[in-house]
Amino acid sequence: MDMDSIIEALGGAAQVQTLLGVGPSAVSNYRARGQFPEYARIRIWQALKARGITVDPETLSVEPSGQPKPIASNHGNVSPVVNPAVTAIPEPPRILLIISGGIAAYKSLELIRRIKDKGWHIRCLMTASAEQFITPLSVSALSGETTYTELFSLTDEAEMGHIRLAREADAIVIAPATANIMAKMAYGFADDLASTVLLATDAPILIAPAMNPFMWAHPATQANQRQLKIRGISFVGPDSGDMACGEDGAGRLAETPQIINAISHILPGSGRLNGKTALVTSGPTHEPIDRVRYIANRSSGKQGHAIAAALARQGAKVTLISGPVNMPPPPGVHVVAVETAQDMLTASLAAMPADIAVCAAAVGDFAIANSGANSGANNGANSGSGAGKIKKSDTGDAPQLILQQNPDILATIADHKMRPKLVIGFAAETDDVVNYAIAKRLRKKADWILANDVGQDDQPVFGSDFNMVHLVTENGVEPWPEMSKHDLADQLVSRIVKEISA
């Protein structure tokens, strides 16, 4: 088939633009050259096959066995008959590879080849520093696509604007990722094409760091990594070993098969919890004393938010019921903001039924029964939550606050008629941690309890980026080593996947 016949068979130039993810000028260029780029031939072959037209995937010429019956078009041209019964072939995943500057940039060429071997569509973007190590021509030759480098390139913006680059990708991979681009991402810089695209996308992002071991270990780089993980961004590597600079340590770019495997796990629809729903509670609760003051605890919400993000990365539809926190919402998660324990219980029950419930919130055990009231009529304040600020008395008498027990969210969910298949709770204790957790699991009818010691001054848990827990199940107690809260979330979700899939 010639170029015009192919375009007509696919429904016109506009349909070809949509199929290939290009602009009008790109299609015009294809017409002028009389051929499509390599990646496009594969997609066109698939699209034609879905329309009942069998062509050679290399030449796009009609094979004898698949010769369509011609019909006369309104213009007297010959058009192939489209078979409406043929189901369209799913589009291959679209990967945007961002190559940043570093000696490991040469490894991205092999990564491009392996991505194409998977049948995935790939576009590439290079930073200015990456061009000091490899050339855009090399990248384009392997990807079969234009390699984008400039934010203010008139040609590139006409053919493929940076917003389209950001929005049309199913996943964005940064390999190698330097300390510089990680810092830009952490602080929201947008001073070049790569950082602008990263700020404009809602696609899942995978970072494959590569840098000097001291740069990787620097507190600034580690803080940036933690911040990016909080936002739900995935990492692969770095590995340890000899570096090009002659030093040894963590900082080597992960091997290509590792990166390919990591990409497959972040692609939409690839998670092992697809079709599952999850409910996660996170953060503290605030129980009002009056309109100004409240009773709370030191929970930051970091652990609960990390668990919600990890569940979402595995494909679960996650509802996160969050008390007041200074945390950005994890990507791909529906967040319901609440304040009190009663609010959290109401929102949790509204999110059911669910397959998985993880009660990671540090719910206040008690609320103020006489919220807003002064015990001794020193100020004449009316009782009730609508009362104003309680004033100090001239006599120095303190108001008496009457406590009442808050609802038990974990126990309510575990004993509910719509009980999730897996109910997990946390036990934050200051002494005899494991025994309290064992008793709590039985008393509240939870499947698992993660017990953590929050009473050690030298190892605070609330507000920290690290945690150390014991996993308590009906099979016994399993101590987990200290790790970041994000790693703990990933480990927990891995166990959830095995349990749910069993």
MARPA-462317 format. One line per 4 residues: number of its first residue (from 1); for each residue z, x negated, y of C-alpha. Coordinates in nm, 3 decimals. Layout:
BEGIN
NUM) Z X Y | ...
***
This chain:
BEGIN
1) 0.000 0.000 0.000 | -0.076 -0.125 0.348 | 0.184 -0.135 0.623 | 0.083 0.196 0.785
5) 0.080 0.379 0.453 | 0.428 0.252 0.369 | 0.569 0.357 0.705 | 0.407 0.701 0.673
9) 0.536 0.741 0.317 | 0.888 0.666 0.437 | 0.868 0.931 0.707 | 0.754 0.735 1.008
13) 0.870 0.442 1.217 | 1.198 0.606 1.315 | 1.294 0.649 0.949 | 1.204 0.287 0.878
17) 1.427 0.175 1.167 | 1.717 0.372 1.019 | 1.648 0.243 0.668 | 1.639 -0.121 0.775
21) 1.891 -0.101 1.059 | 1.650 -0.240 1.319 | 1.511 -0.138 1.655 | 1.160 -0.021 1.751
25) 1.047 -0.371 1.848 | 1.131 -0.503 1.502 | 0.905 -0.245 1.337 | 0.631 -0.337 1.584
29) 0.673 -0.703 1.489 | 0.647 -0.613 1.120 | 0.323 -0.427 1.190 | 0.184 -0.723 1.383
33) 0.269 -0.967 1.104 | 0.145 -0.727 0.839 | 0.451 -0.773 0.622 | 0.819 -0.697 0.597
37) 1.093 -0.964 0.562 | 1.221 -1.030 0.211 | 1.541 -0.824 0.241 | 1.337 -0.531 0.379
41) 1.094 -0.534 0.086 | 1.379 -0.472 -0.155 | 1.511 -0.177 0.044 | 1.163 -0.034 0.096
45) 1.093 -0.065 -0.277 | 1.414 0.129 -0.347 | 1.330 0.396 -0.090 | 0.976 0.441 -0.221
49) 1.103 0.460 -0.577 | 1.346 0.732 -0.471 | 1.043 0.924 -0.341 | 0.862 0.896 -0.673
53) 0.632 0.612 -0.567 | 0.630 0.313 -0.800 | 0.533 -0.011 -0.629 | 0.565 -0.378 -0.710
57) 0.896 -0.497 -0.554 | 0.739 -0.826 -0.444 | 0.408 -0.712 -0.296 | 0.482 -0.341 -0.236
61) 0.142 -0.264 -0.387 | 0.114 0.054 -0.593 | 0.135 -0.011 -0.964 | -0.126 0.168 -1.182
65) 0.137 0.363 -1.374 | 0.295 0.482 -1.058 | -0.014 0.577 -0.859 | 0.082 0.883 -0.656
69) -0.150 1.180 -0.637 | -0.305 1.177 -0.290 | -0.314 1.475 -0.063 | -0.496 1.508 0.264
73) -0.275 1.487 0.567 | -0.339 1.673 0.891 | -0.506 1.358 1.020 | -0.735 1.318 0.722
77) -0.535 1.024 0.592 | -0.405 0.998 0.239 | -0.033 1.049 0.188 | 0.168 1.015 -0.132
81) 0.339 1.313 -0.286 | 0.717 1.296 -0.254 | 0.915 1.403 -0.560 | 1.212 1.604 -0.426
85) 1.386 1.594 -0.763 | 1.440 1.219 -0.747 | 1.790 1.124 -0.637 | 1.802 0.862 -0.364
89) 1.934 0.522 -0.465 | 2.262 0.438 -0.290 | 2.225 0.201 0.000 | 2.347 -0.154 -0.074
93) 2.655 -0.265 0.120 | 2.581 -0.418 0.459 | 2.766 -0.744 0.524 | 2.790 -0.914 0.861
97) 2.871 -1.283 0.811 | 3.018 -1.461 1.112 | 2.994 -1.840 1.086 | 3.227 -2.028 1.319
101) 3.230 -2.401 1.393 | 3.367 -2.645 1.140 | 3.242 -2.892 0.884 | 3.273 -2.621 0.619
105) 2.996 -2.427 0.794 | 2.744 -2.578 0.552 | 2.911 -2.386 0.269 | 2.812 -2.061 0.435
109) 2.453 -2.127 0.325 | 2.556 -2.102 -0.040 | 2.763 -1.795 0.043 | 2.453 -1.623 0.189
113) 2.259 -1.692 -0.132 | 2.535 -1.550 -0.350 | 2.571 -1.241 -0.129 | 2.200 -1.174 -0.168
117) 2.230 -1.229 -0.543 | 2.471 -0.935 -0.544 | 2.200 -0.718 -0.392 | 2.396 -0.676 -0.070
121) 2.225 -0.666 0.268 | 2.338 -0.948 0.496 | 2.308 -1.022 0.865 | 2.447 -1.341 1.015
125) 2.602 -1.431 1.345 | 2.685 -1.787 1.453 | 2.918 -1.916 1.720 | 2.799 -2.190 1.955
129) 3.017 -2.447 1.778 | 2.874 -2.347 1.438 | 2.530 -2.448 1.566 | 2.658 -2.805 1.590
133) 2.687 -2.817 1.210 | 2.402 -2.599 1.078 | 2.102 -2.439 1.244 | 2.020 -2.070 1.294
137) 1.684 -2.147 1.132 | 1.854 -2.246 0.806 | 2.065 -1.933 0.810 | 1.767 -1.707 0.884
141) 1.560 -1.870 0.611 | 1.823 -1.779 0.352 | 1.923 -1.438 0.486 | 1.570 -1.322 0.563
145) 1.706 -1.184 0.890 | 1.737 -1.281 1.252 | 2.048 -1.491 1.312 | 2.233 -1.377 1.622
149) 2.399 -1.631 1.851 | 2.401 -1.512 2.213 | 2.593 -1.227 2.372 | 2.351 -1.201 2.663
153) 2.022 -1.256 2.480 | 1.768 -1.004 2.609 | 1.559 -1.034 2.292 | 1.850 -0.993 2.054
157) 2.000 -0.705 2.249 | 1.664 -0.525 2.251 | 1.621 -0.560 1.875 | 1.982 -0.532 1.764
161) 2.256 -0.478 2.022 | 2.601 -0.625 1.960 | 2.748 -0.275 1.930 | 2.506 -0.196 1.648
165) 2.599 -0.525 1.481 | 2.963 -0.416 1.498 | 2.913 -0.058 1.384 | 2.647 -0.086 1.115
169) 2.834 -0.334 0.896 | 3.026 -0.205 0.595 | 3.232 -0.525 0.604 | 3.259 -0.828 0.830
173) 3.327 -1.170 0.681 | 3.424 -1.476 0.885 | 3.353 -1.788 0.680 | 3.446 -2.043 0.777
177) 3.704 -1.913 1.024 | 3.844 -2.170 1.264 | 4.184 -2.166 1.430 | 4.002 -2.085 1.753
181) 3.837 -1.765 1.634 | 4.163 -1.652 1.469 | 4.342 -1.700 1.802 | 4.073 -1.501 1.984
185) 4.108 -1.217 1.736 | 4.487 -1.216 1.757 | 4.484 -1.190 2.137 | 4.177 -0.969 2.177
189) 3.947 -1.215 2.352 | 3.581 -1.112 2.389 | 3.408 -1.405 2.557 | 3.118 -1.457 2.315
193) 2.910 -1.255 2.069 | 3.137 -1.312 1.769 | 3.463 -1.214 1.941 | 3.296 -0.917 2.110
197) 3.163 -0.782 1.781 | 3.504 -0.827 1.618 | 3.668 -0.630 1.897 | 3.409 -0.350 1.877
201) 3.410 -0.289 1.502 | 3.608 -0.056 1.282 | 3.478 -0.213 0.961 | 3.713 -0.398 0.724
205) 3.734 -0.768 0.808 | 3.780 -1.064 0.573 | 3.880 -1.405 0.709 | 3.820 -1.724 0.511
209) 4.002 -1.996 0.711 | 3.894 -2.361 0.706 | 4.058 -2.625 0.922 | 4.271 -2.939 0.927
213) 4.597 -2.892 0.730 | 4.811 -2.957 1.037 | 4.613 -2.700 1.235 | 4.660 -2.444 0.958
217) 5.033 -2.515 0.932 | 5.087 -2.505 1.309 | 5.328 -2.224 1.410 | 5.066 -2.080 1.647
221) 4.806 -2.045 1.371 | 5.061 -1.901 1.129 | 5.176 -1.652 1.393 | 4.815 -1.550 1.453
225) 4.762 -1.500 1.081 | 5.069 -1.276 1.060 | 4.951 -1.075 1.360 | 4.608 -1.026 1.207
229) 4.758 -0.920 0.874 | 4.968 -0.664 1.059 | 4.641 -0.513 1.178 | 4.517 -0.484 0.822
233) 4.280 -0.781 0.822 | 4.236 -0.948 0.484 | 4.243 -1.322 0.408 | 4.105 -1.536 0.130
237) 4.229 -1.893 0.112 | 4.258 -2.151 0.241 | 4.270 -2.372 -0.065 | 4.444 -2.708 -0.088
241) 4.281 -3.044 -0.152 | 4.105 -3.338 0.007 | 3.963 -3.261 0.350 | 3.653 -3.399 0.522
245) 3.885 -3.556 0.780 | 4.048 -3.765 0.505 | 4.375 -3.570 0.497 | 4.507 -3.363 0.212
249) 4.666 -3.018 0.220 | 4.600 -2.648 0.272 | 4.293 -2.591 0.484 | 3.987 -2.604 0.258
253) 3.749 -2.311 0.265 | 3.796 -2.092 -0.041 | 3.531 -2.133 -0.309 | 3.228 -1.908 -0.286
257) 3.313 -1.695 -0.596 | 3.658 -1.630 -0.448 | 3.504 -1.512 -0.123 | 3.252 -1.291 -0.302
261) 3.533 -1.136 -0.506 | 3.740 -1.078 -0.191 | 3.444 -0.911 -0.019 | 3.399 -0.675 -0.312
265) 3.760 -0.564 -0.273 | 3.731 -0.469 0.095 | 3.403 -0.278 0.074 | 3.443 0.097 0.132
269) 3.475 0.280 -0.195 | 3.565 -0.035 -0.387 | 3.943 0.009 -0.402 | 4.116 0.092 -0.728
273) 4.307 0.375 -0.562 | 3.999 0.566 -0.451 | 4.062 0.938 -0.469 | 4.440 0.889 -0.459
277) 4.668 1.002 -0.177 | 4.977 0.817 -0.063 | 5.272 0.901 0.159 | 5.461 0.614 0.323
281) 5.765 0.634 0.551 | 5.837 0.343 0.782 | 6.061 0.223 1.062 | 6.397 0.352 1.185
285) 6.500 0.698 1.294 | 6.662 0.774 1.630 | 6.938 1.032 1.621 | 7.011 1.155 1.977
289) 7.359 1.149 2.125 | 7.236 1.299 2.450 | 6.909 1.285 2.641 | 6.957 0.913 2.709
293) 7.136 0.761 2.412 | 7.076 0.761 2.040 | 7.202 0.612 1.712 | 6.951 0.383 1.538
297) 6.918 0.069 1.328 | 6.730 -0.259 1.351 | 6.434 -0.169 1.130 | 6.103 -0.291 1.278
301) 5.869 -0.100 1.047 | 5.688 -0.419 0.945 | 5.738 -0.367 0.573 | 5.645 0.000 0.566
305) 5.338 -0.052 0.782 | 5.227 -0.344 0.561 | 5.259 -0.125 0.251 | 5.055 0.153 0.415
309) 4.782 -0.097 0.508 | 4.776 -0.245 0.156 | 4.742 0.101 0.000 | 4.456 0.182 0.236
313) 4.279 -0.142 0.146 | 4.285 -0.025 -0.216 | 4.109 0.296 -0.116 | 4.403 0.537 -0.101
317) 4.411 0.809 0.162 | 4.737 0.719 0.334 | 4.964 0.923 0.559 | 5.218 0.701 0.733
321) 5.525 0.881 0.869 | 5.662 0.636 1.123 | 5.981 0.635 1.323 | 5.983 0.470 1.669
325) 5.833 0.119 1.628 | 5.648 -0.138 1.837 | 5.371 -0.173 1.579 | 5.000 -0.095 1.599
329) 4.885 0.168 1.349 | 4.728 0.011 1.041 | 4.351 0.060 1.017 | 4.232 0.343 0.797
333) 4.574 0.511 0.794 | 4.672 0.852 0.934 | 4.991 0.800 1.134 | 5.242 1.074 1.214
337) 5.499 0.961 1.472 | 5.847 1.108 1.437 | 6.191 1.040 1.584 | 6.473 1.188 1.380
341) 6.545 1.204 1.007 | 6.480 1.578 1.009 | 6.144 1.516 1.179 | 6.059 1.259 0.912
345) 6.150 1.495 0.628 | 5.944 1.778 0.777 | 5.641 1.551 0.824 | 5.678 1.405 0.474
349) 5.682 1.745 0.307 | 5.381 1.849 0.515 | 5.192 1.546 0.378 | 5.244 1.657 0.019
353) 5.108 1.685 -0.242 | 5.049 1.313 -0.286 | 4.997 1.084 -0.581 | 5.223 0.808 -0.447
357) 5.527 0.813 -0.219 | 5.683 0.496 -0.081 | 5.997 0.563 0.123 | 6.032 0.236 0.313
361) 6.187 0.382 0.629 | 6.545 0.293 0.721 | 6.649 0.653 0.772 | 6.973 0.705 0.960
365) 7.240 0.839 0.728 | 7.409 1.041 0.999 | 7.317 1.254 1.299 | 7.538 1.378 1.583
369) 7.655 1.731 1.510 | 7.768 1.786 1.871 | 7.475 1.606 2.031 | 7.517 1.602 2.408
373) 7.876 1.724 2.395 | 8.189 1.560 2.535 | 8.489 1.602 2.312 | 8.749 1.668 2.574
377) 8.578 1.874 2.844 | 8.622 1.576 3.076 | 8.288 1.642 3.234 | 8.228 2.003 3.140
381) 7.903 1.918 2.962 | 7.755 2.185 2.742 | 7.711 2.104 2.377 | 7.372 2.091 2.212
385) 7.074 1.859 2.214 | 6.949 2.007 2.541 | 7.250 1.884 2.738 | 7.220 1.601 2.986
389) 7.369 1.254 2.982 | 7.735 1.233 2.884 | 7.938 1.088 3.173 | 8.234 0.855 3.157
393) 8.561 1.023 3.248 | 8.801 0.907 3.518 | 9.082 0.903 3.264 | 8.902 0.651 3.042
397) 8.893 0.886 2.744 | 8.589 0.836 2.523 | 8.395 1.138 2.399 | 8.443 1.233 2.038
401) 8.117 1.241 1.845 | 8.109 1.448 1.529 | 7.878 1.313 1.261 | 7.687 1.513 1.006
405) 7.491 1.381 0.712 | 7.114 1.363 0.747 | 6.881 1.506 0.481 | 6.798 1.267 0.197
409) 6.421 1.222 0.217 | 6.380 1.011 -0.096 | 6.587 1.247 -0.312 | 6.410 1.553 -0.172
413) 6.064 1.413 -0.250 | 6.169 1.293 -0.597 | 6.305 1.637 -0.690 | 6.031 1.841 -0.523
417) 5.805 2.083 -0.712 | 5.507 1.883 -0.578 | 5.667 1.553 -0.678 | 5.425 1.258 -0.659
421) 5.345 1.078 -0.983 | 5.514 0.765 -0.851 | 5.813 0.777 -0.614 | 5.939 0.446 -0.474
425) 6.237 0.388 -0.249 | 6.410 0.098 -0.077 | 6.779 0.008 -0.088 | 6.896 -0.201 0.207
429) 7.244 -0.319 0.111 | 7.493 -0.577 0.237 | 7.685 -0.639 -0.087 | 7.649 -0.582 -0.461
433) 7.284 -0.517 -0.386 | 7.138 -0.485 -0.736 | 7.410 -0.259 -0.878 | 7.386 -0.024 -0.580
437) 7.009 -0.013 -0.625 | 7.036 0.066 -0.997 | 7.274 0.353 -0.921 | 7.055 0.474 -0.634
441) 6.745 0.495 -0.852 | 6.923 0.717 -1.102 | 7.104 0.927 -0.845 | 6.793 0.999 -0.639
445) 6.555 1.031 -0.937 | 6.319 0.767 -0.801 | 6.085 0.577 -1.030 | 6.131 0.242 -0.859
449) 6.373 0.098 -0.606 | 6.315 -0.222 -0.409 | 6.657 -0.364 -0.326 | 6.694 -0.608 -0.040
453) 7.000 -0.782 0.098 | 7.027 -0.715 0.471 | 7.374 -0.859 0.514 | 7.296 -1.234 0.537
457) 7.313 -1.369 0.890 | 7.104 -1.676 0.803 | 6.826 -1.466 0.647 | 6.780 -1.147 0.849
461) 6.545 -0.887 0.703 | 6.524 -0.635 0.986 | 6.263 -0.758 1.232 | 6.172 -1.059 1.018
465) 5.825 -1.136 0.883 | 5.970 -1.219 0.541 | 6.153 -1.028 0.272 | 6.307 -1.092 -0.069
469) 6.366 -0.801 -0.306 | 6.462 -0.701 -0.656 | 6.234 -0.443 -0.816 | 6.446 -0.195 -1.010
473) 6.272 0.026 -1.267 | 6.373 0.207 -1.583 | 6.279 -0.111 -1.767 | 6.524 -0.333 -1.581
477) 6.558 -0.553 -1.275 | 6.288 -0.797 -1.167 | 6.374 -1.050 -0.892 | 6.088 -1.133 -0.657
481) 6.089 -1.460 -0.460 | 6.097 -1.460 -0.083 | 5.752 -1.396 0.063 | 5.594 -1.250 0.372
485) 5.618 -0.876 0.406 | 5.240 -0.856 0.383 | 5.234 -1.051 0.056 | 5.515 -0.832 -0.073
489) 5.313 -0.524 0.018 | 5.010 -0.658 -0.170 | 5.222 -0.741 -0.474 | 5.382 -0.397 -0.471
493) 5.047 -0.222 -0.440 | 4.910 -0.430 -0.729 | 5.195 -0.297 -0.940 | 5.127 0.056 -0.815
497) 4.761 0.025 -0.917 | 4.862 -0.078 -1.271 | 5.113 0.206 -1.295 | 4.882 0.475 -1.158
501) 4.591 0.355 -1.373 | 4.794 0.337 -1.694
***
